[in-house]
């Protein structure tokens, strides 16, 4: 793989350019890994005016290495869990964390040079935030930092492996399902793929894995072959792709040899296009025969792939894969550089390799940063947000293009200072106002000790909820796993009502509806069973079923009181499903038989309210001489006489919750009963 250091660019001197001509530059990465800039005369006039004002306190200015320039943006995450995202920027020998007003929350000095954004994740499933940042440099000075949310080193860290460059970005993933995340990094020179525990030790005896060349991409992590074990996909500069399981075993079909291409920076995305649990591997390449590719879980190309990169342009862009409809209908976005002329540069593909309608997007300069996807104008249709390889009159570009072919959104492009080359548009809410913000990293490319990195921040004027962000950072998530299954979603069960309570004064059967909804984005499979506390009296219309995303199923729940004596009956409907967050939901069912069949004919007094809590009102005939409160076991709990009265308010504070009988005894000695329920 090319060397990461950036050579002093070859300045093209245009001393005779007129004042009216704009100073335009295009950045590129040469075959040897150096970044160069070339001056050109643009074929259109670009406005230097910023269409959106930056948020108060921005832009922020940081030092930049004269030789190494940032790529893949910043990290936007709520690391202190105060409801506002912070901005984490690793540049040169500093990791800076900014708040939404531009204040510096904390700063971490680094050994070596950082060019990739840090990875951030919940490390234990309990909200414990971890931050992983890596460095490199020439001479070798590579380190791995594992920090807490306050920027303090975790015990045993930082690590280094003979100071070898820790190349590409770090990844955080739970490799064995114990809710304790591991850290995945790669070292140059030794060419090792490491999986590290949180204490800094190797994940197992088979780690690290030695690769047969220089690591070229940030690894991606998910269960590729649907065997229940997490896998790691990575690649080296000569075009070989690797896939290992958590135990370090190569997956069937891997490694995959080059097909006339090479890898550099084009980290793959893993996605389940068929909804069968098997993942496809999606990405781009450069080299003699550069390709946009999609491979199956066994390493073979998917039908319809690969697609040649037009004009054999080398591209270093990572793909973006999103589900635009919420129905597992994925779209794949990949880009390439172009010349100074307006030309196709950003491609939208379907999973079968065909082009989406209204693609490719055409513009000059091309793109090799990541693309974000969100509905930033609130019209219900998502836009593509991305940077550029161009800088004109000292300012770069952040674009926002419609997907319906109508071009760029009003108010765009944004014009931050410097190049946005190899970076993009990060999305989040940095001031906690519920509105979506765009954070873009840009930098000067003078290859001078005075070069700076800029953190630019804009409010997009739309709520985070309405914008429905599908991709808003490098590789789609702050842990950098590169797996979009979380975007496609899981089945999510919602039960209504959450409990069934029925009071009944008649014999026979009474029924209610139970609604099972799926608000997730995968099919919900469920089964029903009933747990009784007394004899069987409950039935459901179905015992199992499947609910598509966004749909619901109505279940009839019937309670048979035909043979039941007065009293309280309890049961639970147990719903088991493939919702990973709520695999079992219990719906309590309570049936109270207040009055028996014969009792209705002979009862001539009223009780209300029923059920009651603090008191109950009794109305009866003037022939009544005694009132009793009787337990379900027949014990007389209270008895008092009435004389020439026809109503009585009975205090219930001393009675526990439950079912009782009220008995009225007449002057002739006959007894009438009515069941009451006391609920506190």
C-alpha positions as CSV (number, residue, x, y, z in Angstrom):
1,X,0.0,0.0,0.0
2,X,1.2,3.5,-0.6
3,X,3.1,5.4,2.0
4,X,0.8,7.5,4.2
5,X,3.1,10.5,4.3
6,X,2.1,13.4,2.1
7,X,4.8,14.8,-0.2
8,X,5.1,18.5,-0.8
9,X,2.8,19.1,-3.7
10,X,4.0,20.1,-7.1
11,X,2.9,23.7,-7.4
12,X,1.7,24.6,-10.9
13,X,2.6,28.3,-11.4
14,X,0.0,30.3,-13.3
15,X,1.6,33.7,-12.9
16,X,-0.2,35.1,-15.9
17,X,-3.7,34.3,-14.6
18,X,-5.9,37.4,-14.6
19,X,-7.3,38.7,-11.3
20,X,-10.8,37.7,-12.5
21,X,-10.0,34.0,-12.7
22,X,-10.7,31.9,-9.6
23,X,-7.9,30.0,-7.9
24,X,-9.1,26.4,-8.2
25,X,-7.3,23.3,-7.0
26,X,-8.1,19.6,-7.1
27,X,-6.6,17.2,-4.6
28,X,-5.7,13.6,-5.3
29,X,-3.7,10.7,-3.9
30,X,-0.9,9.5,-6.1
31,X,0.1,5.9,-6.7
32,X,2.9,6.2,-4.1
33,X,0.5,7.4,-1.5
34,X,1.3,11.1,-1.6
35,X,-1.4,13.8,-1.7
36,X,-1.0,16.3,-4.5
37,X,-2.9,19.3,-5.7
38,X,-3.2,20.6,-9.2
39,X,-4.4,24.1,-10.2
40,X,-7.1,24.3,-12.9
41,X,-9.4,26.9,-14.5
42,X,-13.0,26.0,-13.5
43,X,-15.6,26.0,-16.2
44,X,-18.1,27.8,-14.0
45,X,-18.1,30.6,-11.5
46,X,-18.4,29.4,-7.9
47,X,-19.9,31.8,-5.3
48,X,-17.5,32.4,-2.3
49,X,-20.5,33.2,-0.1
50,X,-21.4,30.8,2.6
51,X,-25.1,30.0,2.3
52,X,-25.5,29.1,5.9
53,X,-23.9,30.9,8.8
54,X,-21.9,28.7,11.1
55,X,-23.1,28.1,14.7
56,X,-21.8,30.5,17.4
57,X,-18.2,29.5,18.4
58,X,-17.4,27.9,15.0
59,X,-15.3,27.2,13.0
60,X,-12.7,25.8,15.4
61,X,-9.1,25.8,14.4
62,X,-6.6,23.0,15.3
63,X,-3.0,22.3,14.3
64,X,-2.4,19.9,11.5
65,X,0.6,17.9,10.5
66,X,2.5,19.3,7.6
67,X,2.7,15.8,6.1
68,X,-0.4,13.9,7.2
69,X,-3.9,15.2,6.5
70,X,-7.1,14.1,8.2
71,X,-9.6,11.7,6.5
72,X,-13.1,10.4,7.2
73,X,-14.3,13.4,9.2
74,X,-14.9,13.7,13.0
75,X,-16.9,11.7,15.5
76,X,-20.1,13.2,16.8
77,X,-21.3,11.4,20.0
78,X,-22.9,12.3,23.4
79,X,-20.0,11.0,25.4
80,X,-21.0,12.8,28.7
81,X,-24.6,11.8,28.2
82,X,-26.0,15.3,28.8
83,X,-28.4,15.2,25.8
84,X,-26.0,17.0,23.4
85,X,-23.5,15.5,21.1
86,X,-19.9,16.4,21.5
87,X,-17.4,16.7,18.6
88,X,-14.3,14.5,18.8
89,X,-11.5,15.5,16.4
90,X,-8.1,13.7,16.3
91,X,-5.5,15.8,14.4
92,X,-1.8,15.7,14.5
93,X,-0.8,15.0,18.1
94,X,-4.0,16.1,19.8
95,X,-7.5,14.7,20.4
96,X,-9.8,17.6,21.1
97,X,-13.4,17.3,22.3
98,X,-15.7,20.3,21.7
99,X,-19.1,21.1,23.0
100,X,-21.9,22.6,20.9
101,X,-20.9,26.2,21.7
102,X,-17.3,25.6,20.5
103,X,-15.9,25.3,24.0
104,X,-13.1,22.8,24.5
105,X,-14.4,20.1,26.9
106,X,-11.0,18.3,27.1
107,X,-7.9,17.7,25.2
108,X,-5.6,14.6,25.1
109,X,-2.0,14.8,24.0
110,X,-1.1,11.9,21.6
111,X,2.2,10.2,20.7
112,X,2.3,10.0,16.9
113,X,0.1,11.5,14.4
114,X,-3.7,11.0,14.2
115,X,-5.6,11.2,11.0
116,X,-8.7,9.0,11.5
117,X,-11.6,9.9,13.7
118,X,-11.8,8.0,17.0
119,X,-14.3,5.1,17.5
120,X,-16.9,5.6,20.3
121,X,-19.2,3.0,21.8
122,X,-21.0,1.7,24.9
123,X,-18.4,-0.8,26.1
124,X,-20.5,-2.9,28.5
125,X,-24.2,-2.5,27.6
126,X,-24.6,-0.3,30.6
127,X,-23.8,3.1,29.1
128,X,-20.0,3.0,29.9
129,X,-18.6,5.1,27.1
130,X,-15.2,4.1,25.6
131,X,-13.1,6.1,23.1
132,X,-10.4,4.5,21.0
133,X,-8.0,6.6,19.0
134,X,-5.0,5.5,17.0
135,X,-1.8,7.2,15.7
136,X,1.0,6.5,13.3
137,X,3.7,8.6,11.6
138,X,7.1,8.5,10.0
139,X,9.3,7.4,11.7
140,X,7.0,4.8,13.2
141,X,5.2,6.1,16.3
142,X,2.0,4.2,16.4
143,X,-0.1,4.1,19.6
144,X,-3.6,2.9,20.6
145,X,-5.5,5.0,23.1
146,X,-8.4,3.6,25.0
147,X,-10.0,6.5,27.0
148,X,-13.0,7.0,29.2
149,X,-15.6,9.8,28.6
150,X,-13.4,12.3,30.6
151,X,-10.3,11.6,28.4
152,X,-8.4,9.5,31.0
153,X,-6.4,6.5,30.0
154,X,-8.0,3.1,30.9
155,X,-5.8,0.8,32.9
156,X,-3.1,-0.9,30.8
157,X,-3.3,1.7,28.0
158,X,-2.1,3.2,25.7
159,X,-0.5,0.3,23.8
160,X,2.0,0.1,21.0
161,X,3.4,-2.8,19.0
162,X,7.0,-1.8,18.4
163,X,5.7,1.6,17.6
164,X,4.4,0.3,14.3
165,X,1.9,2.5,12.6
166,X,-1.6,1.7,13.7
167,X,-3.0,2.0,10.3
168,X,-6.6,2.9,9.2
169,X,-9.4,3.4,11.8
170,X,-10.1,1.5,15.0
171,X,-13.2,-0.6,15.5
172,X,-15.2,-1.4,18.6
173,X,-17.3,-4.6,18.7
174,X,-18.5,-7.3,21.0
175,X,-16.9,-10.4,19.5
176,X,-18.2,-13.1,21.8
177,X,-21.6,-11.8,22.9
178,X,-20.7,-11.2,26.6
179,X,-21.7,-7.5,26.4
180,X,-18.0,-6.5,26.8
181,X,-16.6,-4.9,23.7
182,X,-13.3,-5.7,22.1
183,X,-11.0,-3.3,20.2
184,X,-9.9,-4.2,16.6
185,X,-6.9,-2.4,15.1
186,X,-4.2,-3.2,12.5
187,X,-0.4,-2.5,12.5
188,X,1.7,-1.6,9.5
189,X,5.2,-3.2,9.0
190,X,4.2,-6.2,11.2
191,X,1.0,-6.4,9.1
192,X,-1.1,-7.8,12.0
193,X,-4.8,-7.7,12.6
194,X,-5.3,-7.4,16.4
195,X,-8.4,-8.1,18.6
196,X,-7.8,-6.7,22.1
197,X,-9.7,-7.0,25.3
198,X,-10.4,-4.0,27.4
199,X,-7.5,-4.8,29.6
200,X,-5.2,-4.6,26.6
201,X,-4.5,-8.4,26.3
202,X,-5.1,-10.4,23.2
203,X,-8.7,-11.7,22.7
204,X,-7.5,-15.3,22.3
205,X,-4.5,-17.5,21.5
206,X,-5.1,-17.1,17.7
207,X,-4.8,-13.3,17.8
208,X,-3.2,-11.4,16.3
209,X,-3.6,-12.7,12.7
210,X,-0.7,-12.0,10.4
211,X,-1.7,-10.6,6.9
212,X,0.3,-11.2,3.8
213,X,0.7,-7.4,3.1
214,X,0.0,-3.9,4.4
215,X,-3.5,-3.5,5.9
216,X,-5.4,-1.2,3.6
217,X,-8.9,-0.7,5.0
218,X,-10.6,-0.2,8.3
219,X,-12.0,-3.7,9.2
220,X,-15.7,-4.3,9.3
221,X,-17.4,-6.6,11.8
222,X,-20.6,-8.6,11.9
223,X,-21.8,-12.2,11.5
224,X,-21.1,-12.6,7.8
225,X,-22.0,-16.3,7.3
226,X,-25.0,-16.5,9.7
227,X,-23.4,-19.0,12.1
228,X,-23.9,-17.0,15.2
229,X,-20.3,-16.0,15.5
230,X,-18.9,-12.5,14.8
231,X,-16.6,-12.2,11.9
232,X,-14.0,-9.6,10.8
233,X,-13.5,-8.5,7.1
234,X,-10.4,-6.7,6.1
235,X,-8.1,-6.3,3.1
236,X,-4.5,-5.6,2.2
237,X,-3.0,-3.3,-0.4
238,X,-2.4,-6.0,-3.1
239,X,-6.2,-6.6,-3.4
240,X,-6.5,-9.7,-1.1
241,X,-9.6,-9.7,1.1
242,X,-9.7,-11.6,4.4
243,X,-12.5,-12.8,6.6
244,X,-11.9,-14.3,10.0
245,X,-14.3,-15.5,12.7
246,X,-13.9,-14.5,16.4
247,X,-11.6,-17.5,16.9
248,X,-9.3,-16.4,14.2
249,X,-10.4,-19.1,11.7
250,X,-10.6,-18.1,8.0
251,X,-14.2,-18.1,6.7
252,X,-15.0,-20.6,3.8
253,X,-14.0,-18.9,0.5
254,X,-11.4,-16.6,2.1
255,X,-8.9,-15.1,1.5
256,X,-10.1,-13.8,-1.9
257,X,-7.4,-12.9,-4.4
258,X,-7.3,-9.7,-6.3
259,X,-9.1,-9.4,-9.6
260,X,-6.9,-6.8,-11.2
261,X,-7.4,-4.2,-8.4
262,X,-5.9,-2.9,-5.2
263,X,-7.2,-1.6,-1.9
264,X,-6.5,1.6,-0.1
265,X,-8.9,3.3,2.4
266,X,-12.1,1.9,0.8
267,X,-13.4,0.2,3.9
268,X,-16.2,-2.3,3.1
269,X,-19.8,-2.2,4.3
270,X,-21.6,-5.4,5.4
271,X,-25.4,-5.7,4.6
272,X,-28.1,-8.3,4.5
273,X,-29.7,-7.7,1.1
274,X,-32.0,-10.8,1.1
275,X,-33.1,-10.7,4.7
276,X,-31.8,-14.2,5.2
277,X,-29.1,-13.5,7.8
278,X,-26.2,-13.9,5.2
279,X,-24.3,-10.7,4.6
280,X,-22.9,-9.2,1.4
281,X,-19.6,-7.3,1.4
282,X,-19.7,-4.0,-0.5
283,X,-16.9,-1.6,-1.5
284,X,-14.7,0.0,-4.1
285,X,-11.1,-0.5,-5.3
286,X,-8.4,1.2,-7.3
287,X,-5.5,-0.3,-9.4
288,X,-5.2,-1.6,-13.0
289,X,-8.9,-2.6,-13.1
290,X,-10.7,-0.6,-10.5
291,X,-14.2,-1.9,-9.6
292,X,-17.3,-1.2,-7.5
293,X,-18.0,-4.6,-6.0
294,X,-20.5,-6.6,-4.0
295,X,-19.5,-10.1,-2.8
296,X,-21.6,-12.8,-1.1
297,X,-20.7,-14.2,2.3
298,X,-18.5,-16.9,0.6
299,X,-16.4,-14.3,-1.2
300,X,-17.9,-14.8,-4.6
301,X,-19.3,-11.9,-6.6
302,X,-23.0,-11.3,-6.3
303,X,-24.9,-11.6,-9.6
304,X,-24.6,-8.3,-11.5
305,X,-21.2,-7.4,-9.9
306,X,-18.5,-6.1,-10.2
307,X,-19.2,-2.8,-12.0
308,X,-16.1,-1.3,-13.6
309,X,-15.2,2.2,-12.4
310,X,-15.7,4.4,-15.4
311,X,-12.6,5.5,-17.2
312,X,-10.5,3.4,-14.9
313,X,-10.4,6.2,-12.3
314,X,-8.8,5.1,-9.1
315,X,-11.2,5.7,-6.2
316,X,-10.6,5.8,-2.5
317,X,-14.2,6.3,-1.4
318,X,-15.9,4.1,1.1
319,X,-19.4,3.0,0.2
320,X,-22.6,4.1,1.9
321,X,-25.5,1.5,2.2
322,X,-28.9,2.5,3.5
323,X,-32.5,1.3,3.5
324,X,-34.4,4.2,2.1
325,X,-37.9,2.7,2.4
326,X,-37.6,0.9,5.8
327,X,-38.6,-2.3,4.0
328,X,-35.1,-3.8,3.5
329,X,-34.8,-2.3,0.1
330,X,-31.2,-1.2,0.1
331,X,-29.4,1.4,-1.9
332,X,-25.7,1.5,-2.4
333,X,-23.8,4.8,-3.0
334,X,-20.2,4.9,-4.3
335,X,-18.2,7.6,-5.9
336,X,-15.1,8.3,-7.9
337,X,-12.8,11.3,-8.7
338,X,-13.2,13.0,-12.1
339,X,-11.3,15.7,-14.0
340,X,-12.1,19.4,-14.0
341,X,-15.1,18.9,-16.4
342,X,-18.6,18.1,-15.2
343,X,-18.9,14.3,-15.4
344,X,-20.7,11.4,-13.6
345,X,-19.1,11.0,-10.1
346,X,-21.6,9.6,-7.5
347,X,-23.4,6.4,-8.4
348,X,-26.5,4.9,-6.8
349,X,-26.8,1.1,-7.2
350,X,-29.5,-1.4,-6.5
351,X,-28.3,-4.7,-4.9
352,X,-28.4,-6.4,-8.3
353,X,-25.8,-4.0,-9.6
354,X,-28.2,-1.9,-11.7
355,X,-28.3,1.8,-11.5
356,X,-30.9,3.6,-9.4
357,X,-33.2,6.0,-11.2
358,X,-31.7,9.5,-11.6
359,X,-28.2,8.3,-11.1
360,X,-25.3,9.0,-11.4
361,X,-24.9,12.5,-10.1
362,X,-22.7,14.6,-12.3
363,X,-20.4,17.4,-11.2
364,X,-16.8,18.4,-11.5
365,X,-14.0,17.2,-9.3
366,X,-15.4,14.0,-8.0
367,X,-15.6,12.6,-4.5
368,X,-13.5,10.3,-2.4
369,X,-15.0,11.0,1.1
370,X,-17.9,9.3,2.7
371,X,-21.6,10.2,1.9
372,X,-24.3,10.9,4.4
373,X,-28.0,10.4,3.9
374,X,-30.8,12.4,5.6
375,X,-34.0,14.2,4.8
376,X,-32.8,17.7,5.5
377,X,-35.6,19.7,3.8
378,X,-38.5,17.7,5.4
379,X,-40.1,16.6,2.2
380,X,-40.1,13.0,3.0
381,X,-37.3,12.2,0.6
382,X,-33.7,11.7,1.6
383,X,-30.8,13.8,0.3
384,X,-27.1,12.8,-0.2
385,X,-24.6,15.0,1.6
386,X,-20.9,14.9,0.7
387,X,-17.7,16.8,0.3
388,X,-15.5,17.3,-2.8
389,X,-12.0,16.9,-4.2
390,X,-12.0,20.6,-5.1
391,X,-11.0,23.8,-3.4
392,X,-11.8,27.1,-5.1
393,X,-10.8,30.5,-3.9
394,X,-9.5,28.9,-0.7
395,X,-12.8,27.2,0.2
396,X,-14.0,23.6,-0.2
397,X,-17.5,22.2,-0.6
398,X,-20.2,20.3,1.3
399,X,-22.9,19.4,-1.2
400,X,-26.5,18.2,-0.7
401,X,-28.1,16.6,-3.7
402,X,-31.7,15.4,-4.2
403,X,-32.1,11.8,-5.3
404,X,-34.9,12.7,-7.8
405,X,-32.6,14.1,-10.4
406,X,-33.4,17.8,-9.7
407,X,-29.9,18.6,-8.5
408,X,-28.5,20.4,-5.5
409,X,-30.7,21.5,-2.6
410,X,-31.3,25.2,-2.2
411,X,-28.7,26.8,0.0
412,X,-25.9,24.4,-0.9
413,X,-23.0,23.9,-1.4
414,X,-21.6,25.1,2.0
415,X,-18.2,26.7,1.6
416,X,-15.8,25.9,4.6
417,X,-12.2,27.1,4.5
418,X,-9.8,24.6,3.0
419,X,-10.2,21.2,1.4
420,X,-12.9,18.7,2.4
421,X,-11.0,16.0,0.4
422,X,-11.4,12.5,1.9
423,X,-13.8,13.7,4.5
424,X,-17.6,14.4,4.5
425,X,-20.6,15.7,6.4
426,X,-21.1,14.4,9.9
427,X,-24.6,14.7,11.3
428,X,-25.8,15.1,14.9
429,X,-27.2,17.5,17.5
430,X,-24.3,19.3,19.2
431,X,-26.3,21.9,21.0
432,X,-29.1,19.7,22.4
433,X,-32.0,21.7,20.8
434,X,-33.4,18.8,18.9
435,X,-32.4,20.2,15.6
436,X,-30.0,18.5,13.2
437,X,-26.5,20.0,12.9
438,X,-23.9,19.3,10.2
439,X,-20.2,19.2,11.2
440,X,-17.6,19.2,8.5
441,X,-13.8,18.8,8.8
442,X,-11.7,20.8,6.4
443,X,-8.0,21.6,6.2
444,X,-5.2,23.6,4.6
445,X,-3.0,21.7,2.2
446,X,0.1,23.8,2.0
447,X,2.3,21.1,3.5
448,X,3.6,23.7,5.9
449,X,4.0,23.7,9.7
450,X,1.4,26.4,9.8
451,X,-1.3,24.2,8.2
452,X,-4.6,24.0,10.2
453,X,-7.6,21.8,10.5
454,X,-11.0,23.5,10.8
455,X,-14.1,22.1,12.5
456,X,-17.1,23.7,10.8
457,X,-20.6,23.5,12.3
458,X,-24.0,24.5,10.8
459,X,-27.6,24.1,11.9
460,X,-29.8,22.6,9.2
461,X,-33.0,24.0,10.6
462,X,-34.9,20.7,10.8
463,X,-35.5,18.4,13.7
464,X,-33.4,15.3,14.2
465,X,-36.6,13.2,14.2
466,X,-37.9,14.6,11.0
467,X,-34.5,14.4,9.2
468,X,-34.5,10.6,9.8
469,X,-30.8,10.2,9.4
470,X,-29.9,6.9,7.8
471,X,-26.1,7.5,7.5
472,X,-24.3,10.4,9.2
473,X,-20.7,9.4,9.8
474,X,-17.8,7.3,8.5
475,X,-18.9,3.7,8.0
476,X,-22.4,4.6,9.2
477,X,-21.8,4.3,13.0
478,X,-19.4,5.6,15.6
479,X,-18.1,2.1,16.4
480,X,-16.9,1.8,12.8
481,X,-18.2,-1.7,12.5
482,X,-19.5,-1.1,9.0
483,X,-22.6,-3.2,9.5
484,X,-25.9,-1.7,8.3
485,X,-28.2,-4.3,9.8
486,X,-28.9,-2.0,12.7
487,X,-30.2,0.5,10.2
488,X,-32.5,-2.0,8.7
489,X,-33.7,-2.6,12.2
490,X,-35.1,-5.5,14.2
491,X,-38.7,-6.6,14.8
492,X,-40.1,-4.5,17.5
493,X,-43.2,-5.7,19.3
494,X,-45.9,-3.4,20.7
495,X,-48.9,-4.9,22.6
496,X,-52.1,-3.1,23.2
497,X,-53.7,-3.2,25.7
498,X,-50.8,-4.1,28.0
499,X,-53.3,-5.8,30.4
500,X,-56.9,-7.1,30.0
501,X,-59.3,-6.4,32.9
502,X,-62.9,-7.5,32.7
503,X,-65.7,-7.3,35.2
504,X,-68.6,-9.5,34.3
505,X,-72.1,-9.9,35.8
506,X,-73.5,-12.5,33.3
507,X,-72.9,-16.1,32.5
508,X,-71.5,-16.9,29.0
509,X,-68.5,-15.7,27.1
510,X,-67.0,-12.2,26.8
511,X,-64.2,-11.3,24.3
512,X,-61.7,-8.5,23.9
513,X,-59.2,-7.7,21.1
514,X,-55.4,-7.8,21.7
515,X,-53.4,-5.9,19.1
516,X,-49.9,-7.1,18.2
517,X,-48.0,-4.4,16.2
518,X,-44.5,-4.5,14.7
519,X,-42.9,-1.1,14.5
520,X,-39.5,-2.5,13.5
521,X,-38.1,-3.2,10.1
522,X,-38.0,-7.0,10.1
523,X,-40.7,-9.6,10.2
524,X,-42.0,-10.3,13.7
525,X,-42.6,-14.0,14.5
526,X,-44.5,-14.8,17.7
527,X,-46.1,-17.6,19.6
528,X,-48.8,-17.4,22.3
529,X,-49.3,-19.5,25.4
530,X,-51.5,-19.1,28.5
531,X,-50.5,-19.4,32.2
532,X,-53.5,-20.0,34.5
533,X,-53.7,-19.4,38.3
534,X,-57.1,-21.2,38.4
535,X,-59.0,-23.5,36.1
536,X,-58.9,-22.9,32.4
537,X,-61.3,-20.2,31.2
538,X,-59.3,-18.2,28.6
539,X,-58.7,-18.8,24.9
540,X,-57.1,-16.9,22.0
541,X,-58.0,-17.0,18.3
542,X,-54.4,-17.8,17.1
543,X,-51.4,-19.4,18.9
544,X,-48.7,-18.1,16.5
545,X,-48.2,-15.7,13.7
546,X,-46.0,-13.3,11.7
547,X,-46.4,-9.6,11.4
548,X,-44.7,-7.6,8.7
549,X,-42.8,-4.4,9.4
550,X,-45.2,-1.5,10.1
551,X,-48.3,-3.8,10.3
552,X,-50.4,-5.3,13.1
553,X,-52.4,-8.4,13.9
554,X,-55.6,-8.5,16.0
555,X,-56.0,-11.4,18.3
556,X,-59.4,-12.2,19.9
557,X,-59.1,-13.1,23.6
558,X,-62.2,-14.8,25.0
559,X,-63.1,-15.4,28.6
560,X,-65.7,-18.1,29.3
561,X,-67.7,-17.4,32.5
562,X,-70.4,-20.0,31.8
563,X,-69.3,-22.4,34.5
564,X,-67.5,-20.0,36.8
565,X,-68.6,-19.1,40.3
566,X,-68.5,-15.5,41.4
567,X,-64.9,-14.5,42.2
568,X,-61.6,-13.2,40.9
569,X,-59.8,-15.1,38.1
570,X,-56.3,-14.4,36.9
571,X,-54.1,-15.6,34.0
572,X,-51.3,-14.3,31.7
573,X,-51.0,-14.5,28.0
574,X,-47.3,-15.1,27.3
575,X,-46.1,-13.8,23.9
576,X,-42.7,-15.0,22.8
577,X,-41.1,-13.4,19.7
578,X,-37.9,-12.7,17.8
579,X,-37.8,-9.1,19.1
580,X,-34.3,-9.1,20.5
581,X,-35.1,-6.4,23.1
582,X,-38.4,-7.9,24.2
583,X,-38.3,-11.7,23.5
584,X,-41.1,-12.4,26.0
585,X,-44.0,-10.2,26.9
586,X,-46.6,-11.1,29.5
587,X,-50.1,-9.7,29.2
588,X,-52.0,-10.1,32.6
589,X,-55.7,-11.0,32.2
590,X,-58.1,-10.4,35.1
591,X,-61.7,-11.6,35.1
592,X,-64.0,-10.8,37.9
593,X,-67.4,-12.5,38.1
594,X,-69.4,-10.2,40.2
595,X,-72.9,-11.8,40.2
596,X,-73.9,-15.4,39.6
597,X,-76.8,-16.5,37.4
598,X,-79.3,-17.1,40.2
599,X,-78.0,-14.3,42.2
600,X,-79.2,-11.7,39.6
601,X,-82.8,-12.8,39.9
602,X,-83.0,-12.6,43.6
603,X,-80.8,-9.6,44.4
604,X,-82.8,-6.4,45.0
605,X,-80.1,-4.1,46.3
606,X,-77.4,-2.0,44.6
607,X,-73.7,-1.5,45.3
608,X,-71.6,1.2,43.8
609,X,-68.9,1.9,42.8
610,X,-67.9,-1.6,42.1
611,X,-64.9,-2.2,42.1
612,X,-64.4,0.2,45.0
613,X,-61.4,1.3,46.9
614,X,-62.1,3.5,50.0
615,X,-65.9,3.2,50.3
616,X,-69.0,1.6,48.8
617,X,-72.6,2.8,48.7
618,X,-75.3,0.3,49.5
619,X,-79.0,0.7,48.6
620,X,-81.5,-1.8,49.9
621,X,-85.2,-2.4,50.9
622,X,-86.7,-1.2,54.2
623,X,-87.1,-4.9,55.1
624,X,-83.3,-5.3,55.8
625,X,-82.2,-5.7,59.4
626,X,-78.5,-6.9,59.1
627,X,-75.6,-6.1,56.7
628,X,-72.5,-8.4,56.6
629,X,-69.2,-8.3,54.9
630,X,-68.1,-11.9,54.2
631,X,-64.7,-13.2,52.9
632,X,-64.4,-15.6,50.0
633,X,-63.8,-18.3,52.6
634,X,-67.2,-17.5,54.3
635,X,-65.8,-15.7,57.3
636,X,-68.0,-12.8,58.6
637,X,-65.6,-9.8,58.7
638,X,-68.1,-7.2,59.7
639,X,-71.8,-7.2,60.8
640,X,-74.1,-4.4,61.8
641,X,-77.8,-3.7,62.2
642,X,-79.9,-1.2,60.3
643,X,-83.2,0.2,61.4
644,X,-85.7,1.8,59.0
645,X,-82.8,2.7,56.6
646,X,-82.6,2.1,52.8
647,X,-79.0,3.1,52.2
648,X,-75.6,2.9,53.9
649,X,-72.1,4.1,53.0
650,X,-69.6,1.4,54.0
651,X,-66.0,2.4,54.9
652,X,-63.5,0.0,53.2
653,X,-60.2,1.3,54.5
654,X,-59.6,-1.6,56.8
655,X,-60.2,-4.2,54.1
656,X,-57.4,-5.6,52.0
657,X,-57.6,-5.8,48.2
658,X,-59.7,-8.7,47.0
659,X,-63.2,-10.1,46.4
660,X,-65.8,-10.1,49.1
661,X,-69.6,-10.7,49.5
662,X,-72.1,-8.3,50.9
663,X,-75.0,-10.1,52.6
664,X,-78.3,-8.5,53.5
665,X,-80.4,-10.3,56.0
666,X,-84.2,-9.5,56.1
667,X,-86.6,-9.4,59.0
668,X,-87.8,-12.8,57.9
669,X,-84.3,-14.3,57.9
670,X,-83.8,-14.5,54.1
671,X,-80.3,-13.7,52.7
672,X,-79.3,-11.9,49.6
673,X,-75.7,-11.7,48.3
674,X,-73.7,-9.4,46.0
675,X,-70.1,-9.8,45.1
676,X,-67.8,-6.7,45.4
677,X,-64.2,-6.1,44.5
678,X,-61.9,-3.9,46.5
679,X,-58.9,-2.5,44.6
680,X,-56.5,-0.1,46.4
